[in-house]
Amino acid sequence: MTFSKLWQKLFNKNDEATEIALHVSGATIRNKSPFDDLESYRNEEELSEELIEKWVMDFYMVSINNLDNESFKLFVDASKEITPEIVRQLLGDFDWRPRIVGAYFAAIKNYSELRDIIGVHLLKSEVCYAGAGYALALAVFGDDKSKDYLNLYLTYYLERKDLWFDQGDALAALYKIDPSQAAICSAKWHEFVADKPNWNLEDEIAAMNRSVNVVKDIGEASQTH
């Protein structure tokens, strides 16, 4: 079973092999939420090995807010060639690796037309790790609908103290778009982190600001020849 079709069996524990493959793809925690009925964007076809090699392998393990010169250049060069359709394919895979890379490039290229795909992925939280990329993209888009997705996420997931998901990234992204609205969520944040001593909102906000600045720098550099 390939990772890109694992969504078909999400929440169905059919056999050990499926469970292992889901775990590797990033579906480490599967919880029921008010967003279960939302339809996630899915590819009709599996990603090719060539596409994964070119658009995923060099990018999924990097820290976008702390790139070295080589990684920065890789992003710049790729940004000159990537298209909305390629990013859509990356976001449409089940595995977290193509998804987070798709979110990075959506942010770099400001592909706000992919906002709904990214927003629904964030709300459903099907796989781990990718949420930071979704929050970053929404912060870069910075419009009312992106803010709405972040608000919806925080309204629910800050109440779920048992789920250590992407609450920090989402709140930091909301602070980037609308600090006054984000401040309203702060009381819930303090309750949420009461048993999470290593969660620090100031650090989350600083990291988000760095990430936004880096993707903007990559975008600007990709426009030069």
The 8 nearest C-alpha neighbors of each residue, nearest first, counted from 0:
[[1, 2, 4, 5, 17, 20, 16, 3],
 [0, 2, 3, 4, 5, 45, 20, 94],
 [1, 3, 5, 4, 94, 93, 24, 0],
 [2, 4, 93, 92, 45, 1, 5, 94],
 [5, 3, 6, 2, 7, 1, 93, 45],
 [6, 4, 7, 2, 8, 3, 93, 9],
 [5, 7, 9, 8, 4, 93, 3, 2],
 [8, 6, 5, 9, 4, 11, 10, 3],
 [9, 7, 11, 6, 5, 10, 12, 13],
 [8, 10, 6, 11, 7, 5, 21, 12],
 [9, 11, 8, 12, 29, 30, 6, 7],
 [12, 10, 8, 9, 13, 7, 14, 17],
 [13, 11, 14, 10, 18, 17, 8, 15],
 [12, 14, 11, 17, 15, 18, 8, 16],
 [13, 15, 17, 16, 12, 18, 11, 19],
 [14, 16, 18, 17, 19, 13, 12, 20],
 [17, 15, 19, 18, 14, 20, 13, 21],
 [18, 16, 20, 15, 14, 19, 21, 13],
 [19, 17, 15, 21, 16, 20, 22, 14],
 [18, 20, 22, 16, 21, 17, 15, 23],
 [19, 21, 23, 17, 22, 18, 16, 24],
 [22, 20, 24, 18, 26, 19, 23, 17],
 [21, 23, 27, 26, 19, 25, 20, 24],
 [22, 24, 20, 25, 21, 19, 26, 27],
 [25, 23, 94, 21, 22, 26, 95, 20],
 [24, 26, 126, 127, 22, 23, 27, 95],
 [27, 25, 126, 22, 21, 28, 24, 125],
 [26, 28, 22, 25, 29, 126, 127, 21],
 [29, 27, 26, 30, 126, 125, 127, 25],
 [30, 28, 26, 27, 10, 31, 125, 9],
 [31, 29, 32, 28, 10, 125, 162, 124],
 [30, 32, 35, 29, 33, 34, 10, 123],
 [31, 33, 34, 35, 30, 123, 155, 122],
 [34, 32, 35, 31, 36, 155, 123, 37],
 [35, 33, 32, 37, 36, 123, 122, 31],
 [36, 34, 37, 32, 33, 123, 31, 38],
 [37, 35, 34, 38, 33, 32, 123, 39],
 [38, 36, 34, 35, 39, 119, 123, 33],
 [37, 39, 36, 40, 119, 35, 41, 34],
 [40, 38, 41, 119, 37, 120, 116, 123],
 [39, 41, 91, 116, 38, 42, 90, 120],
 [42, 40, 91, 39, 92, 43, 93, 90],
 [43, 41, 91, 44, 92, 88, 45, 40],
 [42, 44, 41, 45, 91, 4, 92, 88],
 [45, 43, 42, 46, 3, 4, 47, 41],
 [46, 44, 3, 47, 42, 43, 4, 92],
 [45, 47, 50, 44, 48, 51, 3, 92],
 [46, 48, 50, 49, 45, 51, 52, 44],
 [47, 49, 51, 50, 52, 46, 53, 45],
 [48, 50, 52, 47, 51, 53, 46, 54],
 [51, 49, 53, 47, 52, 48, 54, 46],
 [52, 50, 55, 48, 54, 49, 53, 47],
 [51, 53, 49, 56, 50, 54, 55, 48],
 [54, 52, 50, 51, 55, 49, 56, 57],
 [53, 55, 51, 50, 52, 56, 57, 58],
 [56, 54, 51, 58, 57, 97, 59, 52],
 [55, 57, 52, 58, 59, 54, 51, 53],
 [58, 56, 55, 59, 54, 60, 53, 73],
 [59, 57, 55, 56, 60, 61, 100, 54],
 [58, 60, 96, 100, 61, 55, 56, 57],
 [61, 59, 58, 62, 57, 56, 96, 63],
 [62, 60, 59, 58, 63, 66, 70, 57],
 [61, 63, 65, 64, 66, 60, 59, 210],
 [62, 64, 65, 66, 61, 210, 213, 214],
 [65, 63, 210, 209, 62, 66, 213, 206],
 [66, 64, 62, 63, 67, 210, 61, 209],
 [67, 65, 71, 70, 63, 64, 62, 68],
 [66, 68, 70, 69, 71, 65, 72, 61],
 [67, 69, 71, 70, 72, 66, 73, 65],
 [68, 70, 72, 71, 67, 73, 66, 74],
 [71, 69, 73, 72, 67, 68, 66, 74],
 [70, 72, 68, 74, 69, 73, 66, 67],
 [71, 73, 75, 69, 70, 74, 76, 68],
 [74, 72, 70, 76, 75, 71, 77, 69],
 [73, 75, 77, 71, 72, 76, 78, 70],
 [76, 74, 72, 221, 78, 217, 73, 77],
 [75, 77, 73, 79, 78, 74, 72, 221],
 [76, 78, 74, 79, 80, 75, 81, 73],
 [79, 77, 75, 81, 80, 76, 74, 221],
 [78, 80, 77, 76, 221, 81, 75, 222],
 [81, 79, 78, 77, 82, 76, 75, 221],
 [80, 82, 78, 77, 79, 85, 83, 86],
 [81, 83, 85, 84, 86, 80, 78, 87],
 [84, 82, 86, 85, 87, 110, 81, 105],
 [83, 85, 87, 82, 86, 88, 81, 89],
 [86, 84, 88, 82, 87, 83, 89, 81],
 [85, 87, 101, 89, 83, 88, 84, 90],
 [86, 88, 84, 90, 85, 89, 91, 83],
 [89, 87, 91, 85, 86, 90, 84, 42],
 [88, 90, 97, 101, 86, 91, 87, 98],
 [89, 91, 98, 87, 101, 88, 92, 86],
 [92, 90, 41, 42, 88, 89, 40, 87],
 [91, 93, 3, 90, 89, 94, 42, 41],
 [94, 92, 3, 6, 2, 5, 95, 91],
 [95, 93, 24, 96, 92, 2, 97, 3],
 [94, 96, 98, 129, 25, 97, 24, 126],
 [95, 97, 98, 99, 94, 59, 100, 55],
 [98, 96, 89, 100, 99, 95, 55, 101],
 [99, 97, 90, 95, 101, 96, 100, 89],
 [98, 100, 129, 102, 132, 101, 96, 97],
 [101, 99, 103, 97, 102, 98, 59, 58],
 [102, 100, 86, 89, 98, 90, 104, 99],
 [101, 103, 105, 99, 132, 100, 104, 133],
 [104, 102, 100, 106, 101, 105, 132, 107],
 [103, 105, 107, 106, 101, 102, 108, 100],
 [104, 106, 110, 102, 108, 103, 109, 107],
 [105, 107, 136, 109, 103, 104, 108, 139],
 [108, 106, 104, 214, 218, 109, 105, 215],
 [107, 109, 105, 110, 106, 104, 218, 78],
 [110, 108, 106, 111, 105, 107, 140, 139],
 [111, 109, 105, 112, 108, 113, 106, 83],
 [110, 112, 114, 113, 109, 140, 105, 106],
 [111, 113, 110, 114, 115, 109, 83, 116],
 [114, 112, 111, 116, 115, 110, 117, 87],
 [115, 113, 111, 117, 112, 116, 118, 145],
 [116, 114, 118, 117, 113, 119, 112, 145],
 [117, 115, 113, 119, 114, 118, 40, 120],
 [116, 118, 120, 114, 115, 119, 133, 121],
 [117, 119, 115, 121, 120, 148, 116, 114],
 [118, 120, 122, 121, 116, 117, 115, 123],
 [121, 119, 117, 123, 118, 122, 124, 116],
 [120, 122, 118, 124, 119, 123, 130, 133],
 [123, 121, 119, 152, 120, 124, 118, 34],
 [122, 124, 120, 125, 121, 34, 119, 35],
 [125, 123, 121, 122, 126, 120, 127, 130],
 [124, 126, 123, 26, 29, 127, 120, 25],
 [127, 125, 26, 25, 124, 95, 129, 128],
 [126, 128, 25, 129, 26, 95, 130, 27],
 [127, 129, 130, 95, 131, 126, 25, 99],
 [130, 128, 99, 132, 95, 131, 127, 98],
 [131, 129, 133, 132, 128, 165, 121, 134],
 [130, 132, 134, 133, 129, 168, 135, 165],
 [131, 133, 135, 102, 99, 130, 129, 134],
 [132, 134, 130, 136, 135, 131, 102, 117],
 [135, 133, 137, 131, 169, 132, 136, 172],
 [134, 136, 132, 138, 133, 137, 131, 139],
 [135, 137, 106, 139, 133, 138, 134, 102],
 [136, 138, 140, 145, 134, 139, 135, 141],
 [139, 137, 172, 141, 135, 136, 140, 134],
 [138, 140, 136, 141, 137, 106, 135, 211],
 [141, 139, 137, 138, 142, 111, 136, 109],
 [140, 142, 138, 139, 176, 137, 145, 146],
 [143, 141, 145, 144, 140, 146, 176, 137],
 [142, 144, 146, 145, 147, 141, 176, 148],
 [143, 145, 147, 146, 142, 148, 114, 141],
 [146, 144, 137, 148, 147, 142, 143, 141],
 [145, 147, 143, 149, 144, 148, 150, 142],
 [146, 148, 144, 150, 145, 149, 151, 143],
 [149, 147, 151, 145, 150, 146, 118, 152],
 [150, 148, 152, 146, 147, 151, 169, 153],
 [151, 149, 147, 153, 152, 148, 154, 146],
 [150, 152, 148, 154, 149, 153, 147, 155],
 [153, 151, 149, 150, 122, 154, 155, 156],
 [152, 154, 156, 150, 157, 155, 151, 149],
 [155, 153, 151, 152, 150, 156, 157, 158],
 [154, 156, 153, 158, 152, 157, 151, 159],
 [155, 157, 159, 153, 158, 152, 154, 166],
 [156, 158, 153, 159, 155, 191, 154, 187],
 [157, 159, 156, 155, 160, 191, 154, 187],
 [160, 158, 156, 161, 157, 162, 155, 191],
 [159, 161, 191, 162, 158, 157, 163, 156],
 [160, 162, 159, 163, 158, 191, 164, 156],
 [163, 161, 160, 164, 159, 156, 28, 157],
 [164, 162, 161, 165, 160, 166, 159, 195],
 [163, 165, 162, 166, 127, 130, 156, 124],
 [166, 164, 168, 167, 130, 169, 131, 163],
 [165, 167, 169, 168, 164, 170, 153, 157],
 [168, 166, 170, 169, 165, 203, 171, 200],
 [167, 169, 171, 165, 170, 166, 131, 134],
 [168, 170, 172, 166, 134, 171, 167, 149],
 [169, 171, 173, 167, 172, 168, 166, 174],
 [170, 172, 204, 174, 168, 173, 169, 203],
 [173, 171, 138, 175, 169, 170, 174, 134],
 [174, 172, 170, 176, 175, 171, 181, 177],
 [173, 175, 178, 171, 181, 177, 172, 176],
 [174, 176, 172, 173, 177, 138, 171, 178],
 [177, 175, 173, 141, 174, 138, 178, 172],
 [176, 178, 174, 180, 179, 173, 175, 181],
 [179, 177, 174, 181, 180, 182, 175, 176],
 [178, 180, 182, 181, 177, 183, 174, 173],
 [181, 179, 183, 182, 177, 178, 184, 173],
 [180, 182, 178, 174, 184, 183, 179, 173],
 [181, 183, 185, 179, 184, 180, 178, 174],
 [182, 184, 181, 180, 185, 179, 186, 187],
 [185, 183, 181, 182, 187, 186, 188, 180],
 [184, 186, 188, 182, 187, 183, 189, 181],
 [187, 185, 189, 188, 184, 190, 183, 182],
 [188, 186, 190, 185, 189, 184, 191, 157],
 [187, 189, 185, 191, 186, 190, 184, 192],
 [190, 188, 186, 192, 191, 187, 193, 185],
 [189, 191, 187, 193, 188, 192, 186, 157],
 [190, 192, 188, 160, 189, 193, 157, 187],
 [193, 191, 195, 194, 189, 190, 188, 198],
 [192, 194, 190, 195, 191, 189, 196, 188],
 [195, 193, 192, 196, 191, 160, 190, 197],
 [194, 196, 192, 197, 193, 198, 191, 163],
 [197, 195, 198, 194, 192, 193, 199, 191],
 [196, 198, 195, 199, 192, 194, 200, 193],
 [199, 197, 196, 195, 192, 200, 167, 203],
 [198, 200, 202, 201, 197, 203, 196, 167],
 [201, 199, 203, 202, 204, 167, 198, 171],
 [200, 202, 204, 203, 199, 205, 171, 206],
 [201, 203, 205, 200, 199, 204, 206, 198],
 [204, 202, 200, 206, 201, 205, 171, 167],
 [203, 205, 171, 207, 201, 206, 202, 208],
 [206, 204, 202, 208, 207, 203, 201, 209],
 [207, 205, 209, 203, 204, 208, 202, 210],
 [208, 206, 210, 204, 209, 205, 203, 171],
 [209, 207, 205, 211, 210, 206, 204, 212],
 [210, 208, 212, 206, 64, 207, 211, 213],
 [209, 211, 64, 207, 213, 212, 208, 63],
 [210, 212, 208, 214, 213, 209, 207, 215],
 [211, 213, 209, 215, 210, 214, 216, 208],
 [214, 212, 216, 210, 215, 211, 209, 64],
 [215, 213, 107, 217, 216, 211, 212, 218],
 [214, 216, 218, 212, 213, 217, 219, 107],
 [217, 215, 213, 219, 214, 218, 220, 212],
 [218, 216, 214, 220, 215, 75, 219, 221],
 [217, 219, 215, 107, 221, 216, 220, 214],
 [218, 220, 216, 222, 221, 217, 215, 223],
 [219, 221, 217, 222, 223, 218, 216, 75],
 [222, 220, 75, 218, 219, 223, 79, 78],
 [223, 221, 219, 220, 224, 218, 79, 75],
 [224, 222, 221, 220, 219, 79, 218, 75],
 [223, 222, 221, 220, 79, 76, 219, 75]]
